[in-house]
Amino acid sequence: MRVNKLNVRNVETSYPIFIGNGAISLLNKQFRSSFPKTKKVAIIFDKNVPVKFKNKIKKQLKKYNIFSKEYLTNEKLKSFKNVNNLVEILIKENFNRNDCLVAVGGGIIGDFVGFVASIFKRGINFVNLPSTLLAQVDSSIGGKTGVNSQGGKNLIGSFYQPKLVISELSILRSLPKREMICGFAEILKYALIKDHKFFYWILKNSQNLLKNNNDKLLLHAITKSCKNKIYFIVNDEKESGKRMILNFGHTFAHGIEAASSFSRKINHGEAVLIGMLLATKLSVMKNKCSISTLNKIKRIYKMNNLPGNLKKYFSPNKYHKIVNFMVNDKKNEDNKISLILLKKIGKTTTPGSIKISVGEMKKIMKKIN
């Protein structure tokens, strides 16, 4: 068993991340050292998590008074109504701030449970056990929680750090390829925005990585992605500066998801893949990066048959809906759309330097698709 340990140290918080095949066996020990006053544990599962994995977690925490609940996950789970229901259950079960709330699932469960943890009695201990590649490389780290509104995705939320993150590699074997591609989107993003050496490693290994049968490749990709994310979040916890670079491709993606009513027709990672390609095409249009850079990125898309064509999901006369949701993005400070564009592989534009009006963006959308 090889388990990598990373540490996230912000100004106000510090917590470990364990990544590896067999990492879940560390749960009991980490609980005892991190939460000496905890008596009750609420475990919130994604229904898609395999029973075998659920039982392992419960066995690790058998010395505690366990309450568990399962949700069938989609973006509609992230609502005030569902938040209120879970909070009322925790109150009824007499949970206090010394107890612990554990999220076991993908990014949706992590966002939802993390938000509940942040507001329940002004903050209860929170542990994240991500079960998808997307959650392991991205959403389980950094403390962003949130729920959705009619105006868009994650417009209501908080920054609330977990006390512990454990990423078990064996759980990923249960994922279909579509879910692996969803997580791969974020892995590719970290290479594009910060790490050109990692990009060429991805170019060499992406096909085997997506086959999901090589723990060594997975361990390297996840660990490297987590290190890259930690680089951005440690000095900018509240997303006021450098951390905004992590939104490369995401402003497009959130508009795409919202315009599709968060349907299963397109998931978050697929929207991010399309968004990053659109952002790169726009970067070329704005003379921020070269055609050769775009072609290198397209090569990875082609060799792995990654989603990149918006026309597959929307007819051109619907692009205006995407733009209307993009302008509501929480990163915008005025009526213009703020974007992170690419200069070259491993380097982006400065946050806040690229702002585009709604009218111009609607014209651009027709040109870059």
NUBA-502321 format. One record per residue (C-alpha): residue in three letters; x, y, z. Coordinates in steps of 0.02 Angstrom, whole numbers, plus 50000, padded with zeros to 5 digits. Example, Ala and Ser with C-alpha at 12.3 -4.5 7.8 and 13.67 -1.06 7.14 Angstrom:
2
ALA506154977550390/SER506844994750357/
This chain:
369
MET500005000050000/ARG500715016849948/VAL499845032250016/ASN500415049849978/LYS500125063450108/LEU499935081850066/ASN499615096150186/VAL498535111350153/ARG499065126050261/ASN498035141850248/VAL498145156950361/GLU496785150450477/THR496735131650444/SER497805116450411/TYR497275099050358/PRO498015083350280/ILE497555074750117/PHE497905056150100/ILE497915048449926/GLY498185030249883/ASN497565012549866/GLY497085007850043/ALA497055025750108/ILE495335022850183/SER496125011450315/LEU496865027250393/LEU495135034350431/ASN494955027750610/LYS496695033350663/GLN496485050550586/PHE494775052650667/ARG495445048550841/SER496875061050825/SER495895074950739/PHE494235074050833/PRO494555068751013/LYS492875075951073/THR491805068450935/LYS490465056050986/LYS489255056650840/VAL489635055350656/ALA488405059050515/ILE488945050450355/ILE488105057150198/PHE488305045250052/ASP488055046849867/LYS486925031949826/ASN488115027349685/VAL489535023249806/PRO489775004249807/VAL489084995249960/LYS490794987649993/PHE491545004950012/LYS490115011050123/ASN490374996250239/LYS492234999450250/ILE491905017250308/LYS490615012050437/LYS491804998650502/GLN493195011450522/LEU492015022550623/LYS491105008950721/LYS491645016150890/TYR490605031650857/ASN488735034250860/ILE488385033950673/PHE486945041850580/SER486945039350392/LYS485915045850248/GLU485995043050060/TYR485565054449915/LEU485355051049731/THR486465064849668/ASN486185077949535/GLU486355096749537/LYS484555098349598/LEU485135091349766/LYS486055107749795/SER484535117849851/PHE484055127350008/LYS482615115250034/ASN483775100250044/VAL485015109850151/ASN483635114350274/ASN483025096250281/LEU484755089750326/VAL485055103350454/GLU483395099250539/ILE483875080850544/LEU485535084950628/ILE484645095650756/LYS483395081650790/GLU484835069350812/ASN485645081150940/PHE487265084150845/ASN488415097350917/ARG489945106650852/ASN491155093650922/ASP490345080150815/CYS490735077150632/LEU489905077650463/VAL490675066350330/ALA490365067850142/VAL490605052050040/GLY490345054949855/GLY490765066449711/GLY490815085249699/ILE488935087449719/ILE488905078549886/GLY490485087649941/ASP489775104849897/PHE488105100949978/VAL488755093050139/GLY490145105850156/PHE488885119950148/VAL487795111650280/ALA489335109350390/SER489775127750372/ILE488075133950433/PHE487575120550560/LYS487815128950729/ARG489025140650640/GLY490195126550595/ILE490355107850630/ASN491865096750595/PHE491885091750412/VAL492775077050328/ASN492795073950140/LEU492975056450068/PRO492875059649880/SER492315044749775/THR492535051749599/LEU494085056949505/LEU493385074549486/ALA493145076449673/GLN494835068849715/VAL495825080549603/ASP494805096349629/SER493205099349726/SER493695090549888/ILE495125102849913/GLY495045121449948/GLY493485124050051/LYS492265130349920/THR490495124649961/GLY488865129649882/VAL487105126949820/ASN486265132549661/SER484945145649624/GLN483825149349476/GLY485135161949419/GLY486545149249404/LYS487715136849485/ASN488515138949657/LEU487935156949676/ILE487525153449860/GLY488915146549966/SER490355148650087/PHE492195145050108/TYR492335131250236/GLN493855119950247/PRO493745101350284/LYS494765094850431/LEU495275079250335/VAL495235072750155/ILE495525054450109/SER495545049349926/GLU495435030449904/LEU496025024949733/SER495135008149733/ILE493435016849732/LEU493845023949560/ARG493785006649482/SER491885007149498/LEU491755022749389/PRO491175022149208/LYS492315030149079/ARG491185045349066/GLU491525049149250/MET493395046649225/ILE493335059149081/CYS492415071049196/GLY493865070749319/PHE495155070949181/ALA494505088249133/GLU495185095549294/ILE496825086049280/LEU497075093649107/LYS496585110749173/TYR497995110849302/ALA499255106749167/LEU498605120449052/ILE498585134249183/LYS500195130449276/ASP501225115349230/HIS501855112649052/LYS502895097449103/PHE501325089449173/PHE500455093249008/TYR501725082948911/TRP501575068949040/ILE499695069149008/LEU499995069048820/LYS501025053248843/ASN499945044348972/SER498145050548951/GLN497515035348856/ASN498145023048986/LEU497575034549127/LEU495785034549061/LYS495775015649050/ASN495775016449242/ASN496815000849271/ASN498485008349322/ASP498585014049503/LYS500335021249478/LEU499725033149342/LEU498175037849442/LEU499185041149600/HIS500375052549505/ALA498985061949413/ILE497945064649570/THR499405069549680/LYS500105081449550/SER498395089549523/CYS498145091749710/LYS499865099749728/ASN499455111849588/LYS497795116549667/ILE498595118949837/TYR499815131049756/PHE498375142249706/ILE497315141249864/VAL498555142850007/ASN498805161649982/ASP497095165649911/GLU495815155750011/LYS494355167449971/GLU494665168549783/SER495115186949772/GLY496655185349662/LYS497755171449596/ARG496515157649640/MET495345164349506/ILE496525156649377/LEU495745139949428/ASN494175145749338/PHE494965143449167/GLY493575136449058/HIS492345136649202/THR491415152649160/PHE490925144748995/ALA490585128249083/HIS489415135449214/GLY488445144349078/ILE488325128248979/GLU487725118349131/ALA486445131349181/ALA485785133249003/SER485515114448997/SER484565115349163/PHE485925104549245/SER485295089449149/ARG486245073049133/LYS486455077048949/ILE488085085548995/ASN489025083949160/HIS490195096349242/GLY491815089049175/GLU491135088148998/ALA490605106349011/VAL492345110949076/LEU493175101948930/ILE492095111748807/GLY492385127748907/MET494275125948904/LEU494285123148717/LEU493155138348691/ALA494285148748805/THR495815143348707/LYS494995147348540/LEU494535164448609/SER496335166348669/VAL496915163748489/MET495595176048426/LYS496215189048550/ASN498045185648503/LYS498435179348677/CYS499095162448621/SER499635153748462/ILE498745141848345/SER500085128948384/THR499585129448568/LEU497775126548520/ASN498275112048407/LYS499285103648546/ILE497755104248658/LYS496625097948519/ARG497795083048500/ILE497365077048675/TYR495525079348639/LYS495625069548477/MET496665054948543/ASN495465052548690/ASN493845056848600/LEU493475070648726/PRO491935081748711/GLY492375098448634/ASN490995102548513/LEU489635113648586/LYS488525110448434/LYS488295092548495/TYR487315099348643/PHE486585116048585/SER485965123248422/PRO486795139948380/ASN485175149448411/LYS485305144048595/TYR487045150948626/HIS486315167148693/LYS485605157348841/ILE487355151648888/VAL487995169548881/ASN486555175848989/PHE487055163549125/MET488905167649104/VAL488605185849151/ASN487845180049316/ASP489445170949362/LYS489975175049540/LYS491705180549482/ASN491005195249382/GLU491045212149468/ASP490055222049338/ASN488965218749187/LYS490425211549089/ILE491015193549083/SER492715190949165/LEU493745177049087/ILE495395168249112/LEU496225165548943/LEU497775155648895/LYS499445163348844/LYS500365146948823/ILE500325129748901/GLY500665132849085/LYS500265151549087/THR498635161449085/THR498095179549079/THR497995189249243/PRO496325187949334/GLY495225202949296/SER496205208049141/ILE494985200849014/LYS493205207449020/ILE491965205548879/SER490245213248859/VAL488705202348839/GLY488425208548662/GLU490205204948607/MET490175187748689/LYS488595182948594/LYS489485187148431/ILE491055177848486/MET490085162148528/LYS489515160648348/LYS491295162848284/ILE492225150548397/ASN491025135948380/
